[in-house]
């Protein structure tokens, strides 16, 4: 078993094929707090993850089989480090 896999879960680098699932998970989580996802402004980074979180930054997702169930990102820029997009699907 590799360090990034713990059956049936996989902790992997973000891949574009999971964008829709990620956004839907976040919509559900935001709704629990009476919030809405704003892809045209505050949450626009979710449409350009590979551009916004390029190395040395990273964006990871946790998969249960092929379903996105969690996310976390680390943004490193201009001498600052930010922990971002830490979410877990409540289901």
N, C-alpha and C positions, 0 to 999 in steps of 0.2 A: 504494500500500500504506500503510495507516495504521500508526502507531507501535506499536499493540498487536497487530498481526497479522503473522506471519511464516510463510508457507505451509509446511506445512498446519496450523500451530499457531495457536491464538488464546489470548491472555492476557486473561482477562475477570473482571469482578466476579462473585462467587459468585451463583448463582441456585438457588432451591429445587429445580428440576428435576434438578439434579446431586447432590442430597444422598445418594441411595443409592449412586451410583458413588463419591463421595468416601469414604463410610464403608467401602465394600468395599475400596477401594485402601488405606485406613489399616489395616484388619484384616489385609490381606496383609503390609504393611510391619511392623506390630507383631509378627505371627507369626514373622517372620524373626529377631526378637530375643527370642523366647519370651515375648512380652507379649500381653495381650489388651486390646481396646478396652473401656472401661468407660463406656458411655453413660449409666448411672444415677448416675455420680459424677464422676470425673476428666475424662471426655471429654464431659460433658453439653453443653458449649458447641456441639458439632457438631450438636445437635438444635435449636439456637436461634441460628444464625450471624448472621442479620440483626439480632437483638436484641443479641447479645453483641459484635458488631463494627460497630456503627453509627458514622457519621461523628463525629469525624474518623478513627476506626479503619477498617480495611478488611480484607476477605478476598478473595483472588484465587485463581483456578484456571487451570491451563494445560490446554487442550483439544487433542487430536490428532483432528481432525475433530470428533466429538461425544463422544469418550472423555476422561474426566478422567485426566490423567497426572502432575499435580503440583499442589501447593497452597502458599500462603504467606499469613500474616496479620500485620497490624500492629495492636496494641492500644494505644490512647492514652487514658489515664485518670489523673486525679489527679496530673498533672504527670509521669507516667512513660510511657515508650514501651517496649513489648515486641515482639520479633519472635517469632511463634508459628506453629505448624502448617506449618513448612517441610518438605515431603515430596515425593519424586519416586518414581513407580512404577518399581520395578527392572526391569520387563519392557520 
